[in-house]
Amino acid sequence: MTDITILTQKAYLNPKKVSPYIQNILDERVYLQQALEKKGLSVDCASWDDPHYDWSQTRGIVFRTIWDYFERYEEFSRWLDMVHTKTQLINPKSLVDWNIDKHYLADLEARGIAIVPTAFVDTSAYRSIEDVCKEKGWTDVVIKPAIAGGAFHTHKVLQSERKNYENLFKELVAQRDMLIQPFQETILSLGEASLMVFNGKYTHAILKKAKAGDYRVQDDFGGTVHDYKASPEEIIFAEKVFNACETMPAYGRADIIWDTEGNILLGELEIIEPELWVRNYPESAHDFAEGIMTYL
């Protein structure tokens, strides 16, 4: 029996061509595998949608680079319901189910976490961008799906462009729940910091910045990653976010931004398949492995 199976998607399992992007994925996998093996665990790697993999023969599976799940959400959801009856999920299914939908932000806000102000527009209760902005007093906003990643179906909507986006927004809401958030100007100047937390303890951070003329910090859109030294206040904030979860995640990251007054706001909590930049701080692989061990 295998102790831990690291989950990926088919494109990253045994890639024939290795770009710098894919090399980062492979390096991260090696760091985690070596850390787990140093703890005496046997490690395998599999694609989450492999129909032939025997999930009952592994003690636990760790979600990593399954970055196609939100584009195949119904298929992934069925697989998730099946696999959790076969083995231990790390992070556990209760956290995955909760974190997969950005409505979790409302839960965290109710538990005392300062989040980016968010209005939810669900398929069952459509409201136009114009109506939401008038109600909230917002000007420029960002629209995004409640279930997504990597800026999928994410659009910045200027106040002057609302009418141009209403039809698209209505089409999106007909298919999925959506979010509207006021655009935070500071992301253009300060960027977005990602603070990694393993087993409840902060380890390291990076800073993501958008390319000139864009607002999206993801590398898919030309964003860049920089070293970042989190302040004591930011570290306390990130650990508080993790403590606000109903169960302590084994691993994850808190993405934070700052408002114009310098207050820390949670952009997203990533505890399903987050990029964790272990390659920037290899020692954190051991903390990562410790978090996994707590669930075994």
PAZAPA-4460 file (N, C-alpha, C; in steps of 0.05 Angstrom, whole numbers, plus 32768, in hexadecimal, padded with zeros to 4 digits):
% residues 296
    n_x    n_y    n_z   ca_x   ca_y   ca_z    c_x    c_y    c_z   seq   type   mol
   8011   7FE8   8000   8000   8000   8000   8011   8019   8000     1      M     A
   8009   802D   7FF0   8018   8046   7FEF   800E   8058   8006     2      T     A
   8021   8067   8012   8019   8079   8028   800C   8092   801D     3      D     A
   8019   80A0   800A   800E   80B9   8000   800F   80B9   7FE1     4      I     A
   7FF9   80C0   7FD5   7FF8   80C5   7FB8   7FF5   80E3   7FB4     5      T     A
   8007   80EF   7FA5   8006   810B   7F9E   7FF5   810E   7F85     6      I     A
   7FE1   811E   7F87   7FCE   8122   7F70   7FD8   8138   7F5E     7      L     A
   7FD6   8132   7F44   7FDB   8146   7F2F   7FC6   8143   7F1A     8      T     A
   7FCA   8151   7F04   7FB8   814D   7EED   7FC9   8140   7ED7     9      Q     A
   7FBB   8134   7EC3   7FC9   8123   7EB0   7FE0   8131   7EA1    10      K     A
   7FDC   814B   7E9B   7FF1   815A   7E8C   800B   815C   7E9B    11      A     A
   800A   8159   7EB6   8023   815D   7EC6   802D   8142   7ED1    12      Y     A
   8021   812C   7ECB   8029   8113   7ED7   8044   810A   7ECB    13      L     A
   8045   8105   7EB2   805E   80FE   7EA4   8060   810E   7E8A    14      N     A
   8065   8128   7E8D   8065   8139   7E75   807C   8133   7E62    15      P     A
   8076   8133   7E48   808B   812D   7E34   809C   8146   7E2F    16      K     A
   8090   815D   7E31   809F   8176   7E2E   809E   8185   7E49    17      K     A
   80B5   818E   7E52   80B6   819B   7E6C   80BE   81B8   7E69    18      V     A
   80AA   81C9   7E6B   80AE   81E6   7E6A   80B8   81EF   7E86    19      S     A
   80C2   8208   7E89   80C9   8212   7EA3   80B1   8211   7EB7    20      P     A
   8099   8216   7EAD   8080   8214   7EBD   807D   81F8   7EC8    21      Y     A
   807F   81E4   7EB7   807B   81C8   7EBF   8092   81BF   7ED1    22      I     A
   80AA   81C9   7ECB   80C1   81C2   7EDC   80BD   81CB   7EF9    23      Q     A
   80B0   81E2   7EFD   80AA   81EB   7F18   8097   81D7   7F25    24      N     A
   8083   81CD   7F17   8070   81BA   7F21   807F   81A0   7F29    25      I     A
   8091   8197   7F18   80A0   817F   7F1E   80B2   8182   7F36    26      L     A
   80BF   819A   7F38   80D1   819F   7F4E   80C1   819F   7F69    27      D     A
   80AA   81AC   7F69   809A   81AD   7F81   8092   8190   7F8A    28      E     A
   808B   817F   7F77   8084   8164   7F7D   809B   8155   7F89    29      R     A
   80B3   8159   7F7E   80CB   814C   7F89   80D1   8154   7FA6    30      V     A
   80CF   816E   7FAB   80D3   8178   7FC6   80C0   816A   7FDA    31      Y     A
   80A7   8169   7FD3   8093   815D   7FE5   8098   813F   7FE8    32      L     A
   809D   8132   7FD2   80A2   8115   7FD2   80BA   810E   7FE4    33      Q     A
   80D0   811D   7FE1   80E8   8117   7FF1   80E3   811C   800E    34      Q     A
   80D3   8131   8015   80CD   8137   8031   80BD   8121   803D    35      A     A
   80A9   8116   802E   8099   8101   8038   80A9   80E7   803B    36      L     A
   80BA   80E2   8028   80CA   80C9   8029   80DE   80CA   8041    37      E     A
   80E7   80E2   8048   80F9   80E5   805F   80EB   80DE   8079    38      K     A
   80D0   80DF   8078   80C0   80D8   808F   80B8   80BA   808E    39      K     A
   80C3   80AC   807B   80BF   808F   8079   80A6   8088   806A    40      G     A
   809A   809A   805B   8081   8095   804C   8088   808E   802F    41      L     A
   8078   807B   8024   807A   8075   8007   8068   8088   7FF8    42      S     A
   8071   8091   7FE0   8063   80A6   7FD2   805F   809E   7FB5    43      V     A
   8047   80A3   7FAA   8041   809F   7F8E   8035   80B9   7F84    44      D     A
   8032   80BB   7F69   8025   80D2   7F5D   8011   80C8   7F48    45      C     A
   7FFA   80D5   7F47   7FE5   80CC   7F34   7FD5   80E4   7F2B    46      A     A
   7FC9   80E1   7F14   7FB6   80F4   7F0A   7F9B   80EF   7F17    47      S     A
   7F8E   8104   7F1F   7F74   8100   7F2E   7F5F   80F2   7F1E    48      W     A
   7F61   80F4   7F03   7F4C   80E9   7EF2   7F55   80CE   7EE5    49      D     A
   7F69   80C2   7EF0   7F72   80A8   7EE6   7F5E   8092   7EED    50      D     A
   7F50   8087   7EDA   7F3B   8073   7EE0   7F45   8059   7EEA    51      P     A
   7F5F   8054   7EE7   7F6B   803A   7EEE   7F79   803A   7F09    52      H     A
   7F7C   8052   7F14   7F8B   8053   7F2E   7F7A   8049   7F45    53      Y     A
   7F86   8038   7F55   7F78   802C   7F6C   7F7C   803E   7F84    54      D     A
   7F68   804F   7F89   7F6A   8063   7F9F   7F68   8055   7FBA    55      W     A
   7F5F   803D   7FBB   7F5C   802F   7FD5   7F77   8024   7FDF    56      S     A
   7F8C   8025   7FCD   7FA5   801A   7FD5   7FB9   802F   7FDF    57      Q     A
   7FAF   8048   7FE4   7FC0   805D   7FEF   7FB3   8067   8008    58      T     A
   7FC4   806C   801C   7FBA   8076   8036   7FAE   8092   8035    59      R     A
   7FB9   80A2   8023   7FB0   80BE   8021   7FB8   80CA   8006    60      G     A
   7FA8   80DD   7FFD   7FAF   80EB   7FE5   7FB1   8109   7FEB    61      I     A
   7FC6   8116   7FDF   7FCB   8132   7FE4   7FC6   8141   7FCA    62      V     A
   7FB3   8154   7FCB   7FAC   8163   7FB3   7FC3   8177   7FAC    63      F     A
   7FCD   8174   7F94   7FE1   8188   7F8B   7FD9   8195   7F71    64      R     A
   7FE5   818F   7F5B   7FE1   819E   7F43   7FC9   8194   7F32    65      T     A
   7FB1   8194   7F3E   7F99   818B   7F2F   7F8B   81A3   7F24    66      I     A
   7F99   81B3   7F14   7F90   81CD   7F0D   7F7C   81CD   7EF6    67      W     A
   7F72   81B6   7EEF   7F5C   81B5   7EDB   7F41   81AF   7EE7    68      D     A
   7F40   81AC   7F02   7F28   81A2   7F0E   7F10   81B5   7F0B    69      Y     A
   7F15   81CF   7F0C   7EFE   81E2   7F0B   7EF3   81E4   7EEE    70      F     A
   7F03   81DB   7EDA   7EF8   81DB   7EBF   7EE8   81C1   7EBA    71      E     A
   7EEB   81AE   7ECC   7EDD   8194   7ECA   7ED0   818E   7EE4    72      R     A
   7EC3   81A3   7EEF   7EBA   81A1   7F0B   7EA7   818A   7F11    73      Y     A
   7E93   8186   7EFF   7E80   8170   7F04   7E8E   8155   7F06    74      E     A
   7EA0   8151   7EF3   7EB0   8138   7EF3   7EC1   8135   7F0C    75      E     A
   7ECE   814B   7F13   7EDF   814B   7F2B   7ECE   8146   7F44    76      F     A
   7EB7   8153   7F46   7EA5   814F   7F5D   7E9D   8132   7F61    77      S     A
   7E96   8125   7F4B   7E8F   8108   7F4C   7EA7   80F8   7F55    78      R     A
   7EBF   80FF   7F4B   7ED7   80F0   7F53   7EDC   80F4   7F71    79      W     A
   7ED8   810D   7F7A   7EDD   8113   7F96   7ECB   8103   7FA9    80      L     A
   7EB1   8101   7FA1   7E9E   80F2   7FB1   7EA6   80D5   7FB2    81      D     A
   7EB2   80CB   7F9D   7EBA   80AF   7F9C   7ED4   80AA   7FAC    82      M     A
   7EE7   80BB   7FA7   7F02   80B5   7FB2   7F03   80B8   7FD0    83      V     A
   7EF3   80C9   7FDC   7EF5   80CD   7FF9   7EEB   80B5   8008    84      H     A
   7EDD   80A3   7FFA   7ED4   808A   8007   7EEA   8075   8006    85      T     A
   7EFF   807A   7FF6   7F14   8067   7FF2   7F2D   806C   8003    86      K     A
   7F32   8085   8009   7F4B   808C   8017   7F48   80A7   8025    87      T     A
   7F5D   80AF   8033   7F5E   80C9   8041   7F65   80DF   802E    88      Q     A
   7F56   80F5   802E   7F5C   810C   801D   7F6B   8120   802F    89      L     A
   7F80   812C   8023   7F90   813F   8031   7F96   8157   801F    90      I     A
   7F89   816D   8024   7F77   8174   803A   7F5D   8164   8038    91      N     A
   7F4F   8161   804F   7F37   8150   804F   7F20   815B   803E    92      P     A
   7F0E   8149   8037   7EF8   8150   8025   7EE7   8167   8030    93      K     A
   7EE3   8168   804A   7ED2   817E   8055   7EDE   8199   804F    94      S     A
   7EF9   819B   8050   7F06   81B4   8049   7F06   81B9   802B    95      L     A
   7F0A   81A4   801B   7F09   81A7   7FFE   7EEE   81B1   7FF5    96      V     A
   7ED9   81A4   7FFF   7EBD   81AC   7FF7   7EB8   81C9   7FFE    97      D     A
   7EC2   81D1   8015   7EBD   81EC   801F   7ECE   8200   800F    98      W     A
   7EE7   81FA   800A   7EF9   820E   7FFE   7EF6   820F   7FDF    99      N     A
   7EE9   81FB   7FD4   7EE7   81FA   7FB7   7ED5   8211   7FAC   100      I     A
   7EC4   821B   7FBE   7EB0   822F   7FB7   7EB6   8248   7FC7   101      D     A
   7EBA   825F   7FB9   7EC3   8277   7FC6   7EAE   8283   7FD9   102      K     A
   7E97   8276   7FDC   7E85   827F   7FF2   7E92   827B   800D   103      H     A
   7EA8   826B   800E   7EB6   8268   8028   7EBF   8283   8032   104      Y     A
   7EC3   8297   8021   7ECC   82B1   802A   7EB8   82BD   803E   105      L     A
   7E9E   82B9   8038   7E8A   82C3   804B   7E8C   82B6   8066   106      A     A
   7E92   829C   8066   7E96   828D   807F   7EAD   8299   808F   107      D     A
   7EC3   829D   8081   7EDB   82A8   808F   7ED6   82C5   8099   108      L     A
   7EC7   82D4   8089   7EC1   82EF   8093   7EB0   82EE   80AC   109      E     A
   7E9D   82DB   80AD   7E8C   82D8   80C5   7E9D   82CF   80DD   110      A     A
   7EB4   82C3   80D8   7EC6   82BA   80EE   7EDB   82CF   80F4   111      R     A
   7ED8   82E7   80EA   7EEA   82FC   80F2   7F02   8302   80DF   112      G     A
   7F02   82F6   80C7   7F17   82FA   80B4   7F10   8311   80A2   113      I     A
   7F22   8325   809E   7F1D   833B   808C   7F22   8331   806F   114      A     A
   7F0D   8332   805F   7F0F   8328   8043   7F0C   8340   8030   115      I     A
   7F14   833C   8017   7F0D   834F   8002   7EEE   8350   8001   116      V     A
   7EE2   8368   8003   7EC5   8369   8002   7EBA   8359   7FEA   117      P     A
   7EA5   8349   7FEF   7E9B   8337   7FDA   7E7D   8336   7FDA   118      T     A
   7E72   8337   7FC2   7E55   8333   7FBE   7E52   8319   7FAE   119      A     A
   7E41   8307   7FB7   7E3C   82EE   7FA9   7E23   82F0   7F98   120      F     A
   7E26   82E9   7F7F   7E0F   82E9   7F6C   7E0B   82CC   7F63   121      V     A
   7DF8   82BE   7F6F   7DF4   82A2   7F6A   7DE0   829E   7F53   122      D     A
   7DE2   8286   7F47   7DD0   8280   7F30   7DB3   8283   7F37   123      T     A
   7DAC   827E   7F51   7D90   827F   7F5A   7D87   829C   7F61   124      S     A
   7D99   82AF   7F60   7D92   82CA   7F69   7DA2   82DF   7F59   125      A     A
   7D9C   82E0   7F3F   7DAC   82F2   7F2E   7DA8   8310   7F36   126      Y     A
   7DBF   831E   7F36   7DBF   833B   7F39   7DD3   8346   7F25   127      R     A
   7DCE   835C   7F19   7DE0   8367   7F05   7DF9   8374   7F13   128      S     A
   7E0E   8377   7F04   7E25   8385   7F0E   7E1E   83A1   7F17   129      I     A
   7E0D   83AE   7F07   7E05   83CA   7F0D   7DF6   83CB   7F28   130      E     A
   7DE4   83B8   7F2C   7DD4   83B8   7F45   7DE6   83B4   7F5D   131      D     A
   7DF8   83A0   7F5B   7E0A   839A   7F71   7E1C   83B2   7F78   132      V     A
   7E27   83BF   7F63   7E39   83D5   7F67   7E2A   83ED   7F73   133      C     A
   7E12   83F2   7F6B   7E02   8408   7F76   7DFC   8402   7F94   134      K     A
   7DF6   83E9   7F9A   7DEF   83E2   7FB6   7E08   83E5   7FC8   135      E     A
   7E1F   83DD   7FBD   7E38   83DD   7FCD   7E47   83F7   7FCC   136      K     A
   7E41   8407   7FB8   7E51   8420   7FB5   7E6C   841B   7FA8   137      G     A
   7E6E   8406   7F97   7E87   83FF   7F8A   7E89   840B   7F6F   138      W     A
   7EA1   8410   7F66   7EA6   841B   7F4B   7EB1   8405   7F39   139      T     A
   7ECB   8403   7F37   7ED7   83ED   7F27   7ED6   83D3   7F37   140      D     A
   7ED0   83BD   7F2A   7ECD   83A4   7F38   7EDA   838D   7F28   141      V     A
   7EDC   8376   7F35   7EE5   835E   7F29   7ECF   8349   7F2B   142      V     A
   7EC9   833B   7F16   7EB6   8325   7F17   7EC5   830B   7F13   143      I     A
   7EBD   82F6   7F22   7ECA   82DC   7F20   7EB7   82C6   7F29   144      K     A
   7EBC   82AE   7F20   7EAB   8297   7F29   7EB0   828F   7F46   145      P     A
   7E9C   8284   7F53   7E9F   827A   7F6E   7EB1   8261   7F6E   146      A     A
   7EB0   8252   7F58   7EC1   823A   7F55   7ED3   823E   7F3D   147      I     A
   7EEC   8243   7F42   7EFF   8247   7F2C   7F1B   824B   7F37   148      A     A
   7F2E   824F   7F25   7F49   8254   7F2D   7F58   8260   7F16   149      G     A
   7F70   826B   7F1B   7F80   8276   7F06   7F74   828C   7EF5   150      G     A
   7F63   829C   7F02   7F55   82B3   7EF5   7F42   82A9   7EDF   151      A     A
   7F38   8291   7EE1   7F24   8285   7ECF   7F0A   8296   7ED0   152      F     A
   7F01   82A0   7EB9   7EE9   82B0   7EB7   7EE9   82C8   7ECA   153      H     A
   7F01   82D3   7ECE   7F04   82EB   7EDF   7F07   8303   7ECD   154      T     A
   7EF8   8318   7ED4   7EF9   8331   7EC3   7EF9   8349   7ED6   155      H     A
   7F09   835C   7ECE   7F08   8377   7EDC   7EF4   8388   7ECD   156      K     A
   7EE1   8393   7EDB   7ECC   83A3   7ECF   7ECD   83C0   7ED9   157      V     A
   7ED5   83D2   7EC8   7ED6   83EE   7ECF   7EB9   83F9   7ED2   158      L     A
   7EB6   840E   7EE1   7E9B   8419   7EE5   7E8F   8421   7ECA   159      Q     A
   7E9F   842B   7EB8   7E95   8433   7E9E   7E8F   841C   7E8B   160      S     A
   7E97   8403   7E93   7E94   83EC   7E82   7E7E   83D9   7E8B   161      E     A
   7E6F   83E0   7EA0   7E5C   83CD   7EAC   7E48   83C3   7E97   162      R     A
   7E3D   83D5   7E87   7E29   83CC   7E74   7E35   83B8   7E60   163      K     A
   7E4E   83BB   7E59   7E5B   83A9   7E46   7E5E   838D   7E51   164      N     A
   7E5E   838A   7E6B   7E63   8370   7E78   7E4A   8363   7E82   165      Y     A
   7E33   8371   7E82   7E1B   8366   7E8E   7E12   834C   7E80   166      E     A
   7E13   834B   7E66   7E0A   8332   7E58   7E1C   831B   7E5F   167      N     A
   7E37   8320   7E5E   7E4A   830B   7E65   7E45   8301   7E82   168      L     A
   7E41   8314   7E94   7E3D   830D   7EB0   7E23   82FD   7EB3   169      F     A
   7E0E   8304   7EA5   7DF5   82F5   7EA7   7DF9   82D9   7E9D   170      K     A
   7E08   82D5   7E87   7E0E   82BB   7E7C   7E1E   82AA   7E90   171      E     A
   7E32   82B7   7E9D   7E42   82A9   7EB1   7E32   82A0   7EC9   172      L     A
   7E21   82B2   7ED3   7E10   82AB   7EEA   7DFC   8295   7EE3   173      V     A
   7DF4   8293   7ECB   7DE1   827E   7EC3   7DEF   8262   7EC5   174      A     A
   7E09   8262   7EC4   7E18   8249   7EC5   7E25   8243   7EE0   175      Q     A
   7E2A   8258   7EEF   7E3A   8255   7F08   7E35   826D   7F1B   176      R     A
   7E39   8268   7F35   7E38   827F   7F47   7E50   8291   7F42   177      D     A
   7E4C   82AB   7F46   7E62   82BE   7F40   7E66   82D0   7F58   178      M     A
   7E7D   82DE   7F58   7E84   82F2   7F6D   7E89   830C   7F5F   179      L     A
   7E82   8321   7F6E   7E8A   833C   7F66   7E9A   8348   7F7D   180      I     A
   7EB1   8353   7F77   7EC2   8360   7F8C   7ECC   837B   7F82   181      Q     A
   7ECE   838F   7F94   7ED9   83A8   7F8B   7EF6   83A4   7F84   182      P     A
   7EFE   83B0   7F6E   7F1A   83AE   7F65   7F2C   83BC   7F79   183      F     A
   7F41   83AE   7F82   7F54   83BA   7F95   7F6C   83C6   7F87   184      Q     A
   7F6C   83E0   7F85   7F81   83EE   7F76   7F9D   83E7   7F7F   185      E     A
   7FA0   83E0   7F99   7FBB   83DA   7FA4   7FC8   83C2   7F97   186      T     A
   7FB8   83B1   7F8A   7FC4   8399   7F7E   7FD6   83A1   7F67   187      I     A
   7FD1   83B9   7F5B   7FE2   83C2   7F45   7FFD   83CC   7F4E   188      L     A
   7FFE   83D7   7F67   8017   83E2   7F71   8025   83CF   7F85   189      S     A
   8015   83C2   7F96   8021   83B1   7FAB   8021   8393   7FA3   190      L     A
   800F   838B   7F92   800D   836E   7F8B   7FFC   835F   7FA0   191      G     A
   8000   8345   7FA0   7FF1   8333   7FB2   8006   8320   7FBF   192      E     A
   8004   831D   7FD9   8017   830B   7FE7   8009   82F0   7FED   193      A     A
   8018   82DB   7FE9   800F   82C0   7FF0   801F   82B6   8007   194      S     A
   8012   82B0   801E   801F   82A6   8036   8019   8288   8039   195      L     A
   802E   8278   8039   802A   825B   803C   8029   8253   8059   196      M     A
   8016   8241   805F   8011   8238   807A   800F   821A   807A   197      V     A
   801F   820C   808A   801F   81EF   808C   8019   81E7   80A9   198      F     A
   8004   81D7   80AD   7FFD   81CE   80C7   7FF8   81E5   80DB   199      N     A
   7FED   81FB   80D0   7FE7   8212   80E0   7FFD   8227   80E4   200      G     A
   8015   8221   80D9   802C   8232   80DE   8036   823E   80C4   201      K     A
   803A   8258   80C4   8045   8266   80AC   8062   825C   80A7   202      Y     A
   8069   8259   808D   8084   8252   8086   8092   8267   8074   203      T     A
   8085   826F   805F   8092   8282   804C   807C   8290   803C   204      H     A
   8086   82A3   802C   8073   82B3   801C   8080   82BB   8002   205      A     A
   806F   82C2   7FEE   8078   82CE   7FD5   8065   82E5   7FCF   206      I     A
   806E   82F6   7FBD   805E   830D   7FB4   805A   830A   7F96   207      L     A
   8040   830C   7F8E   8039   830A   7F72   8032   8326   7F67   208      K     A
   803D   832D   7F50   8037   8347   7F44   802D   8343   7F27   209      K     A
   8019   8353   7F20   800F   8352   7F04   8023   8360   7EF2   210      A     A
   8022   8358   7ED8   8032   8367   7EC4   8026   8382   7EBF   211      K     A
   8035   8394   7EB4   802C   83AF   7EAF   8013   83AE   7E9D   212      A     A
   7FFE   83BC   7EA5   7FE6   83BD   7E95   7FD1   83A8   7E9B   213      G     A
   7FD8   8396   7EAE   7FC5   8380   7EB6   7FC1   8382   7ED4   214      D     A
   7FAE   8373   7EDD   7FA8   8372   7EFA   7FAA   8356   7F05   215      Y     A
   7FAC   8342   7EF3   7FAD   8326   7EFC   7FCA   831F   7F02   216      R     A
   7FCE   8314   7F1A   7FE9   830E   7F23   7FF3   82F2   7F1B   217      V     A
   7FE1   82E1   7F10   7FE9   82C6   7F08   7FFD   82C6   7EF2   218      Q     A
   8010   82B3   7EF3   8025   82B2   7EDE   8019   82AC   7EC3   219      D     A
   8001   82A0   7EC2   7FF4   829B   7EA8   7FEF   82B5   7E99   220      D     A
   7FEE   82CB   7EA7   7FE8   82E5   7E9B   8000   82F8   7E9D   221      F     A
   8018   82EC   7EA1   8030   82FD   7EA1   8037   8307   7EBD   222      G     A
   8029   82FE   7ED1   8030   8306   7EED   804C   82FB   7EF5   223      G     A
   8058   8308   7F08   8073   82FF   7F11   8072   82FA   7F2F   224      T     A
   8085   82E8   7F37   8087   82E0   7F53   80A1   82EB   7F5F   225      V     A
   809F   82F6   7F77   80B6   8303   7F84   80B8   82F8   7FA1   226      H     A
   80D1   82F9   7FAC   80D5   82F2   7FC8   80C6   8306   7FD9   227      D     A
   80BC   82FD   7FF0   80AD   830F   8001   80B1   8307   801E   228      Y     A
   80B6   831B   802F   80B9   8316   804B   809F   8321   8059   229      K     A
   808F   830E   8062   8075   8316   806E   807A   8324   8089   230      A     A
   806A   8337   808F   806C   8345   80A9   8060   8334   80BF   231      S     A
   8067   8339   80D8   805A   832B   80EE   803C   832C   80ED   232      P     A
   8031   8344   80E6   8014   8347   80E5   8008   8336   80CF   233      E     A
   8016   8334   80B8   800C   8323   80A2   800D   8306   80A9   234      E     A
   8022   82FD   80B8   8024   82E1   80C0   800E   82DA   80D3   235      I     A
   8009   82EC   80E6   7FF3   82E7   80FA   7FD8   82E5   80EB   236      I     A
   7FD4   82F7   80D7   7FBC   82F6   80C7   7FB8   82DC   80B9   237      F     A
   7FCD   82D2   80AB   7FCC   82B9   809C   7FC6   82A2   80AE   238      A     A
   7FD3   82A0   80C5   7FCE   828A   80D8   7FB2   828C   80E3   239      E     A
   7FA8   82A4   80E7   7F8D   82A8   80F1   7F79   829D   80DD   240      K     A
   7F7E   82A1   80C3   7F6D   8297   80AE   7F6B   8278   80B0   241      V     A
   7F82   826B   80B3   7F82   824E   80B5   7F74   8244   80CE   242      F     A
   7F78   8253   80E4   7F6A   824B   80FC   7F4C   824F   80FB   243      N     A
   7F43   825F   80E8   7F26   8264   80E4   7F19   824D   80D5   244      A     A
   7F28   823B   80C9   7F1C   8224   80BB   7F11   8211   80D0   245      C     A
   7EFD   8202   80C9   7EF0   81EF   80DC   7F04   81D9   80E3   246      E     A
   7F15   81D1   80D1   7F2A   81BE   80D6   7F44   81CA   80CD   247      T     A
   7F5A   81C7   80DC   7F73   81D3   80D3   7F7D   81C5   80BA   248      M     A
   7F81   81D4   80A4   7F8C   81C8   808C   7FA9   81BF   8090   249      P     A
   7FB0   81AA   8082   7FCC   81A0   8083   7FDF   81B4   8075   250      A     A
   7FD4   81C1   8061   7FE4   81D3   8050   7FD2   81E7   8042   251      Y     A
   7FDE   81FD   8039   7FCF   8210   802A   7FDD   822B   802A   252      G     A
   7FCE   823E   801E   7FD9   8259   801E   7FC3   826E   8020   253      R     A
   7FCA   8284   802B   7FB8   829B   802D   7FC2   82B1   801B   254      A     A
   7FB1   82B9   8008   7FB8   82CE   7FF5   7FAD   82E8   8001   255      D     A
   7FBF   82FB   8006   7FB6   8314   8012   7FBC   832C   8000   256      I     A
   7FAC   8341   8003   7FB1   835B   7FF6   7FAC   8370   800C   257      I     A
   7FB1   8389   8004   7FAE   839E   8017   7F9B   83B3   800C   258      W     A
   7F8A   83BF   801C   7F79   83D4   8013   7F89   83EE   8013   259      D     A
   7F7D   8404   800B   7F8B   841D   8009   7F94   8428   8024   260      T     A
   7F88   841E   8039   7F91   8426   8054   7FA6   8414   8060   261      E     A
   7FAE   83FF   8050   7FC2   83ED   8059   7FB8   83D5   8069   262      G     A
   7F9E   83D3   806C   7F92   83BC   807A   7F96   83A2   806A   263      N     A
   7F9B   838C   8078   7F9F   8372   806A   7F83   8366   8065   264      I     A
   7F80   835D   804C   7F67   8350   8044   7F6D   8334   8038   265      L     A
   7F5C   8321   803E   7F5F   8307   8032   7F53   8307   8016   266      L     A
   7F63   8301   8002   7F59   82FE   7FE7   7F4D   82E2   7FE3   267      G     A
   7F5D   82CE   7FE9   7F54   82B2   7FE7   7F64   82A1   7FFB   268      E     A
   7F57   828C   8004   7F64   8277   8014   7F66   825F   8001   269      L     A
   7F7E   8255   7FFC   7F82   823F   7FE9   7F8B   8226   7FF9   270      E     A
   7F78   8213   7FFC   7F7F   81FA   800B   7F78   81E1   7FFC   271      I     A
   7F73   81E3   7FE2   7F6D   81CB   7FD3   7F86   81C3   7FC3   272      I     A
   7F8E   81D3   7FB0   7FA5   81CB   7F9F   7FB7   81E4   7F9A   273      E     A
   7FBE   81F2   7FB0   7FCC   820B   7FAC   7FE9   8207   7FA3   274      P     A
   7FF2   821A   7F92   800F   821B   7F8E   801B   8226   7FA7   275      E     A
   8031   8219   7FB0   803C   8220   7FCB   8058   822A   7FCA   276      L     A
   8064   822B   7FB3   807F   8236   7FB0   8093   822A   7FC4   277      W     A
   8091   8210   7FC7   80A4   8202   7FD8   80C0   8205   7FCC   278      V     A
   80C2   8207   7FB2   80DC   820A   7FA5   80EA   8224   7FAD   279      R     A
   80DB   8237   7FB6   80E7   8250   7FC0   80F1   824E   7FDC   280      N     A
   80E7   823A   7FEB   80EE   8236   8007   80EE   8218   800C   281      Y     A
   8102   8209   8002   8101   81EC   8003   80FD   81E0   801F   282      P     A
   8106   81EE   8034   8103   81E4   804F   80E5   81E0   8056   283      E     A
   80D4   81EF   8049   80B7   81ED   804F   80AB   81D2   8047   284      S     A
   80B9   81C3   8036   80AF   81A8   802F   80AC   8197   8047   285      A     A
   80BE   819A   805B   80BC   818A   8073   80A3   8192   8084   286      H     A
   809D   81AC   8084   8085   81B4   8092   806C   81AA   8083   287      D     A
   806D   81AA   8069   8058   81A0   8058   8053   8183   805F   288      F     A
   8069   8173   8060   8066   8156   8067   805B   8152   8083   289      A     A
   8063   8164   8096   8058   8162   80B1   803A   8165   80B1   290      E     A
   8031   8179   80A2   8014   817E   80A0   8005   8165   8096   291      G     A
   8011   8159   8082   8005   8140   8076   8004   812A   808A   292      I     A
   801A   8128   809A   801C   8112   80AE   8005   8114   80C3   293      M     A
   7FFD   812D   80C9   7FE8   8131   80DD   7FCE   8123   80D5   294      T     A
   7FC9   8120   80BB   7FB1   8113   80B2   7FB4   80F5   80AF   295      Y     A
   7FCD   80EB   80AE   7FD1   80CE   80AD   7FD2   80C2   80C9   296      L     A
***
